[in-house]
């Protein structure tokens, strides 16, 4: 079973809305050091099992290559749309056995030590999966006799691992996976647990819950508008109230981009240069044939864009406006900085590229028939596709139509006028602090800024996950396996579940205080001023 959770959590609380925050104030939680989690271990093992150019005997190299193939297949299954854990552990056992054969064929002690290290890593991942599943089954109240058998299997696997038999040990751990068939998801228990965590902890929040693409539960708690907002009476929060979903917008943008790329036969490893305005100046390593900037770089926050602060040498983002991204592309991409760095500009850039990706615009500056890209017309083209194609197909038809788009009505990058007063950002600890609008993100949307309700997000997730018209099966697998538009467990530990990775994206939007209280940091993640937290997740 696949479960999707949609959070729309309003944090913080109080009087009439004030000035609108700049989109650059939206922040994401800092990445954590999660190098020891299962996904990163499998990735490191795949990278380390490369025998090319190492002078290994042919028969040893063949076994190492075989182990690498099995480990890569295990990884792709593990992070896939609906991972089959028995397949994952079967592949890992086969990899461990291939490495055992390679060790027998090798006469090099240092090579043997390295292969043993990789075997140990595979054992650790397999045992972690088994142990995590046992914990979940225990918490779910699975029959005690089944739990005892699972514990015995883990102990037997540990004994085999201690005797230097990694393949057989992993196959014994695999027996624990039968527990998954005895774990039953209960939406009522889930609601109770969420309420225990969030009720009275926020100004208001809303949740919508899907199981296998079907809405099974939704609710709201707290206030959308406080008494201080209305000067009359508080207005309760419901799953139908739209709010700024902050960085959850990145998953929407990734879905739109991958839809077009699948339709046009564009690879995530293709250069982006052909899909940028033709009159933009492109700096180093943007359209370089040897080191081009690709769609994968943007979708995984490894673009190397933005440069560094001249005073501190700290990396900095591109910004999200048309002008700031044009300047950023002219500055170029730094190859040494093509490592993970969370930047809203990576996804906001798709707002500029969308009309070129869908083939409706040409970008030859010498062709009078090619539109001249501007802040306004690129934003409208991006939002036009979202409203008239994606959201309409999904049946998400709320909000206000774009100008000249009769019949195309859906969520937009600004507050929904049909709701009268928007759901503002609050600061829950102090109801005397004025609330604040999340603002109009029309010309900065992409990395953040879409306005959705919990119900609308649930509908989006159901179609993105199950409708092969939106994303073909191969494209959806690509999105999940590479965490395109999802938060990667390598950078965010909460994306690594008890026994299998989650696919999720969170969002944080905050606005500084008008008068800064003593000791409270502006937009800090320890004490946040007025703001919004959002989350979507697809997990088993």
C-alpha positions in Angstrom: 0.0 0.0 0.0 1.1 3.5 -0.7 0.1 6.3 1.6 0.3 10.0 0.9 0.2 12.5 3.7 -0.5 16.2 3.0 0.2 18.7 5.7 -0.7 22.3 5.6 0.4 23.6 9.0 -0.2 27.3 9.9 2.3 28.4 12.5 2.4 31.4 14.7 -0.6 34.1 15.4 -2.6 37.5 15.3 -4.0 40.9 14.1 -4.5 42.5 10.7 -2.1 41.6 7.9 0.8 43.9 7.2 3.4 44.2 4.4 4.0 41.3 2.1 7.4 39.4 2.5 9.8 39.2 -0.4 10.0 35.7 -1.8 13.7 35.5 -1.0 12.6 35.3 2.6 11.4 31.8 2.1 13.9 29.3 3.5 14.4 25.6 3.7 15.7 23.7 6.8 19.5 23.3 6.6 20.6 19.8 5.3 21.8 17.4 7.9 24.7 15.0 7.9 23.0 11.7 7.1 25.9 9.9 5.5 25.2 6.7 7.4 21.6 6.1 6.2 20.8 3.2 3.9 20.3 5.2 0.7 23.7 6.9 0.9 25.4 3.6 1.9 24.0 1.9 -1.2 25.0 4.8 -3.4 28.6 4.8 -2.0 28.7 1.0 -2.5 27.7 1.3 -6.2 30.3 4.0 -6.7 33.0 2.0 -4.9 32.4 -1.2 -6.9 33.9 0.1 -10.1 36.7 -2.2 -11.2 37.6 -0.2 -14.3 41.2 1.0 -14.5 42.3 -0.8 -11.3 44.4 -3.6 -12.8 42.2 -6.3 -11.3 42.4 -9.8 -12.8 39.7 -10.3 -15.4 37.8 -12.9 -13.3 37.9 -10.7 -10.2 36.8 -7.6 -12.1 33.9 -9.6 -13.6 32.6 -10.5 -10.1 33.0 -7.0 -8.8 31.1 -5.7 -11.8 28.4 -8.3 -11.2 28.2 -7.1 -7.5 27.9 -3.5 -8.7 25.0 -4.4 -11.0 23.1 -6.2 -8.2 23.7 -3.3 -5.8 22.6 -0.7 -8.3 19.4 -2.7 -9.0 18.8 -3.0 -5.2 19.2 0.8 -4.8 16.8 1.6 -7.7 14.2 -0.7 -6.2 14.7 0.6 -2.7 14.1 4.2 -3.7 11.5 3.4 -6.3 7.8 4.3 -6.5 6.6 1.2 -4.6 9.7 -0.7 -3.4 9.6 -4.5 -3.2 11.8 -5.2 -0.2 12.3 -8.9 -0.9 13.7 -7.9 -4.3 16.0 -5.4 -2.6 17.5 -7.9 -0.2 17.7 -10.7 -2.8 19.8 -8.4 -5.0 22.0 -7.4 -2.0 22.6 -11.0 -1.1 23.6 -11.7 -4.7 26.0 -8.8 -4.6 27.5 -10.0 -1.3 27.9 -13.5 -2.8 29.6 -12.1 -5.9 32.0 -10.2 -3.7 32.7 -13.4 -1.8 33.6 -15.2 -5.0 35.8 -12.2 -6.0 37.7 -12.5 -2.7 38.3 -16.2 -3.3 39.7 -15.4 -6.8 41.9 -12.5 -5.6 45.3 -12.8 -4.1 45.5 -9.1 -3.1 45.0 -8.4 0.6 44.1 -4.8 0.1 41.5 -5.6 -2.5 40.1 -8.3 -0.2 39.8 -5.8 2.6 38.0 -3.3 0.4 35.5 -6.0 -0.9 34.9 -7.0 2.8 34.1 -3.4 3.6 31.5 -3.3 0.9 30.0 -6.6 2.1 29.8 -5.2 5.6 27.9 -2.2 4.2 25.4 -4.4 2.5 24.9 -6.4 5.7 24.3 -3.2 7.6 21.6 -2.0 5.2 19.8 -5.4 5.2 19.9 -5.7 9.0 18.7 -2.1 9.3 15.7 -2.8 7.0 14.8 -5.9 9.0 15.2 -4.2 12.4 13.2 -1.1 11.3 10.4 -3.3 10.1 10.4 -5.2 13.3 10.1 -1.9 15.3 7.2 -0.8 13.1 5.5 -4.2 13.5 6.0 -4.1 17.3 4.4 -0.6 17.5 1.6 -1.7 15.2 0.7 -4.5 17.6 1.5 -7.5 15.3 1.0 -10.9 17.0 3.8 -11.6 19.5 4.6 -15.0 18.0 5.4 -13.4 14.7 7.6 -10.9 16.4 9.5 -13.6 18.2 10.1 -15.4 14.9 11.4 -12.2 13.4 13.7 -11.6 16.3 15.1 -15.1 15.9 15.7 -14.5 12.2 17.7 -11.3 13.0 19.7 -13.2 15.6 20.4 -16.0 13.1 21.4 -13.5 10.5 23.8 -11.9 12.9 25.4 -15.2 13.6 26.0 -15.9 9.9 27.4 -12.4 9.4 29.8 -13.0 12.3 31.0 -16.1 10.6 31.8 -14.2 7.4 28.8 -15.4 5.4 27.2 -12.1 4.3 25.0 -13.5 1.5 23.4 -16.2 3.6 23.0 -13.6 6.5 21.1 -11.2 4.2 18.8 -14.0 3.0 18.0 -14.8 6.7 17.2 -11.1 7.4 14.9 -11.3 4.4 12.6 -13.6 6.4 11.6 -10.7 8.6 10.0 -8.9 5.6 6.9 -11.1 5.9 5.9 -8.9 8.9 5.0 -6.2 6.4 1.9 -8.3 5.4 0.7 -8.1 9.0 0.9 -4.3 9.4 -2.4 -2.6 8.8 -2.6 1.2 8.3 -5.4 2.7 10.4 -6.4 6.3 9.3 -8.1 6.9 12.6 -5.0 6.0 14.6 -2.9 8.2 12.2 -5.3 11.1 12.8 -5.1 10.7 16.5 -1.3 10.7 16.4 -1.2 13.8 14.2 -3.7 15.6 16.5 -1.6 14.7 19.5 1.4 16.3 17.9 -0.2 19.4 16.5 -3.5 20.3 18.2 -3.0 23.5 20.2 0.6 23.8 18.9 -0.3 26.0 15.9 -2.7 28.8 15.0 -4.3 26.3 12.6 -3.5 23.4 10.3 -5.2 21.1 7.8 -4.5 17.6 6.7 -5.7 15.4 3.8 -4.8 11.7 3.6 -4.9 9.4 0.6 -4.5 5.7 0.5 -3.7 4.3 -2.9 -4.8 7.5 -4.5 -8.2 7.7 -2.7 -9.0 10.4 -0.1 -9.8 8.5 3.1 -9.6 11.3 5.7 -9.2 15.0 6.1 -9.6 17.5 8.8 -8.6 20.9 10.1 -7.9 22.3 13.5 -7.5 25.8 14.9 -8.0 29.0 13.1 -7.5 30.3 9.6 -8.2 33.8 10.8 -8.0 34.8 14.4 -10.2 37.3 16.3 -7.3 39.8 15.9 -7.5 39.3 12.1 -11.2 39.9 11.8 -11.9 42.0 14.9 -15.1 40.0 15.2 -14.8 36.2 15.4 -12.2 33.6 14.6 -12.6 31.6 11.4 -11.7 27.9 11.6 -9.1 26.2 9.4 -10.4 23.6 7.0 -8.8 21.3 4.3 -10.5 23.5 1.7 -8.7 26.7 2.6 -5.8 27.6 0.2 -2.5 28.8 1.6 1.0 29.5 0.2 2.6 26.0 0.1 6.1 27.4 0.0 8.7 24.8 -1.2 6.2 22.1 -1.8 5.8 24.1 -5.0 9.0 22.4 -6.1 7.3 19.0 -6.5 4.6 20.6 -8.6 7.2 22.3 -10.8 9.2 19.1 -11.2 6.1 17.3 -12.2 5.3 19.9 -14.9 8.8 19.8 -16.2 9.1 16.0 -16.3 5.7 15.9 -18.1 7.0 18.1 -20.9 10.3 16.4 -21.0 8.8 13.0 -21.4 6.4 14.4 -24.1 9.3 16.0 -26.0 11.9 13.2 -25.5 14.1 15.4 -23.4 16.5 13.7 -21.0 17.2 15.0 -17.5 20.9 14.9 -18.5 20.4 17.1 -21.5 21.7 20.7 -21.4 19.2 23.4 -20.4 20.8 26.0 -22.7 18.5 25.2 -25.7 15.5 26.0 -23.5 16.5 29.5 -22.2 15.6 32.8 -23.8 17.7 33.3 -26.9 18.8 36.8 -25.9 20.2 35.8 -22.6 24.0 35.8 -22.1 25.2 32.5 -20.9 28.3 32.3 -18.7 30.8 29.6 -18.1 29.7 25.9 -18.1 26.1 26.7 -19.0 26.3 25.6 -22.7 29.8 24.1 -22.5 29.8 20.8 -24.5 32.1 19.3 -22.0 30.4 20.5 -18.8 26.9 21.7 -19.6 24.3 22.6 -17.0 21.6 20.0 -17.2 18.1 19.5 -16.0 19.3 17.0 -13.4 21.5 19.6 -11.9 18.6 21.9 -11.4 16.2 19.2 -10.1 18.7 18.0 -7.5 20.1 21.4 -6.4 23.5 20.7 -7.8 23.7 23.4 -10.4 26.7 25.4 -9.1 24.8 28.6 -9.8 24.8 31.7 -7.6 28.5 32.1 -6.9 29.9 33.0 -3.5 29.7 35.9 -1.2 32.8 38.0 -1.8 33.3 38.7 1.9 32.5 35.3 3.5 33.0 33.0 0.5 29.6 31.4 1.5 27.6 30.0 -1.3 24.5 32.1 -2.3 21.4 31.5 -4.4 20.3 33.0 -7.7 17.1 34.7 -6.5 13.8 34.0 -8.1 13.0 37.0 -10.2 13.4 37.1 -14.0 16.2 39.6 -13.8 18.1 37.9 -11.0 18.0 34.5 -12.9 19.1 36.2 -16.1 22.1 37.7 -14.2 22.8 34.4 -12.5 23.0 32.5 -15.9 25.3 35.2 -17.2 27.6 34.6 -14.2 27.8 30.9 -15.1 28.1 27.7 -13.2 31.1 26.8 -11.0 32.1 23.2 -11.5 33.6 22.9 -8.0 30.2 24.0 -6.6 28.1 21.4 -8.4 27.3 19.8 -5.1 24.1 20.0 -3.1 23.1 23.6 -2.3 19.4 24.3 -1.7 18.4 27.2 -3.9 14.8 28.3 -4.8 16.3 29.6 -8.1 17.0 26.1 -9.4 13.2 25.5 -9.6 12.1 29.1 -10.3 14.2 28.9 -13.5 11.7 26.3 -14.8 9.1 29.1 -14.9 11.3 30.8 -17.6 12.0 27.5 -19.5 8.4 26.1 -19.4 7.2 27.6 -22.7 10.3 26.4 -24.5 10.0 22.9 -22.9 6.5 22.4 -24.3 7.6 23.4 -27.8 5.3 26.5 -28.0 8.1 29.0 -28.1 11.2 29.3 -30.2 14.3 31.1 -28.8 16.1 32.3 -31.9 16.8 36.0 -31.3 17.1 36.6 -35.0 13.6 35.1 -35.7 10.9 37.7 -35.5 8.3 35.0 -34.8 10.0 34.0 -31.6 8.5 35.8 -28.5 10.8 38.0 -26.6 10.8 36.5 -23.1 9.8 38.9 -20.3 9.0 38.5 -16.6 5.3 38.7 -17.3 4.9 36.5 -20.4 7.1 33.6 -19.0 5.2 33.6 -15.8 1.8 33.6 -17.6 3.0 30.7 -19.9 4.1 28.6 -16.9 0.9 29.3 -15.0 -1.2 28.8 -18.1 0.1 25.3 -18.6 -0.5 24.5 -14.9 -4.1 25.8 -14.9 -5.3 24.8 -18.4 -3.5 21.4 -18.7 -2.2 19.9 -15.4 -4.8 21.2 -12.9 -7.7 20.9 -15.3 -6.8 17.3 -16.1 -6.6 16.6 -12.3 -10.0 18.2 -11.7 -8.5 21.0 -9.5 -10.8 23.9 -10.5 -10.8 26.5 -7.8 -9.4 30.0 -7.7 -9.4 32.7 -10.3 -8.6 32.3 -14.1 -5.6 34.0 -15.6 -6.5 36.9 -17.9 -8.0 35.6 -21.2 -8.1 32.0 -19.9 -11.9 31.4 -19.8 -12.6 27.9 -18.6 -9.2 27.5 -17.1 -9.7 28.1 -13.4 -7.3 26.7 -10.8 -4.9 27.4 -8.0 -2.5 30.4 -8.7 0.6 32.0 -7.3 -1.4 34.5 -5.2 -4.2 34.4 -2.7 -7.5 33.1 -3.9 -9.9 36.0 -4.3 -12.8 33.7 -3.9 -11.9 33.1 -0.3 -12.3 36.8 0.4 -9.5 37.2 3.0 -6.4 35.1 2.5 -5.0 32.8 5.1 -2.2 34.9 6.5 0.9 33.9 8.4 0.8 34.0 12.2 3.0 33.8 15.2 1.4 31.4 17.7 3.4 32.2 20.8 2.1 35.8 20.9 -1.4 36.8 19.6 -0.5 40.5 19.7 2.0 40.1 16.9 0.3 41.2 13.7 -0.3 38.5 11.1 1.2 38.9 7.6 0.2 38.1 4.1 2.3 35.5 2.2 2.0 37.7 -0.8 1.6 37.6 -4.6 4.3 35.3 -6.1 3.2 35.7 -9.7 6.6 36.7 -10.9 8.7 34.5 -8.6 6.7 31.2 -8.5 8.4 27.9 -9.2 10.6 27.2 -6.2 7.7 28.3 -4.0 4.6 30.4 -4.2 1.7 28.2 -5.3 -1.5 28.5 -3.3 -3.2 25.2 -2.6 -5.6 23.7 0.0 -4.9 20.3 1.6 -7.6 18.8 -0.5 -6.1 20.2 -3.7 -2.7 18.9 -2.8 -4.2 15.5 -2.1 -5.7 15.5 -5.6 -2.5 16.6 -7.2 -0.6 13.8 -5.4 -3.1 11.1 -6.4 -2.8 12.0 -10.1 1.0 12.5 -10.0 1.4 9.1 -8.3 -1.2 7.0 -10.2 -2.1 8.7 -13.5 0.2 7.6 -16.3 -1.0 10.4 -18.5 0.5 12.9 -16.2 3.8 11.0 -15.7 4.5 7.8 -17.7 5.7 4.9 -15.6 9.3 5.3 -16.7 9.3 9.0 -15.9 7.7 8.5 -12.5 10.3 5.9 -11.7 13.0 8.4 -12.8 11.5 11.1 -10.6 11.4 8.8 -7.5 14.7 7.0 -8.0 16.6 10.3 -8.4 14.6 12.3 -5.9 13.7 14.9 -8.6 11.5 17.4 -6.8 11.7 15.3 -3.6 14.0 15.9 -0.6 16.8 13.4 -0.8 17.6 11.3 2.3 21.3 12.1 1.7 20.5 15.7 2.7 17.4 15.3 4.9 17.3 12.5 7.5 13.6 12.6 7.9 13.2 11.4 4.3 14.7 8.0 5.5 11.9 6.0 7.1 12.2 3.2 9.6 12.7 0.6 6.9 12.3 2.3 3.5 12.8 5.9 2.2 9.9 8.3 2.0 9.3 10.6 -0.9 8.4 13.9 0.4 8.9 17.7 0.3 8.6 20.2 3.0 8.1 23.9 2.8 8.9 26.8 5.1 7.9 30.4 4.6 8.5 33.1 7.2 8.2 36.8 7.4 10.3 39.0 9.7 8.7 40.9 12.6 7.8 44.5 11.9 9.4 45.3 15.2 12.0 42.7 16.1 11.5 41.2 19.6 14.7 40.9 21.7 16.4 37.6 21.3 14.4 36.3 18.4 16.2 35.7 15.2 14.7 36.7 11.8 13.5 33.6 10.0 15.5 31.3 12.3 14.5 27.6 12.4 14.8 27.6 16.1 12.3 30.4 16.8 10.5 31.3 13.6 8.4 34.5 13.3 5.2 34.5 11.4 5.2 31.7 8.9 3.8 28.6 7.2 5.0 25.0 7.3 3.8 22.6 4.6 4.6 19.0 3.7 3.6 16.4 1.2 4.7 12.8 1.4 4.3 9.5 -0.4 5.3 6.6 1.8 4.5 2.9 2.3 
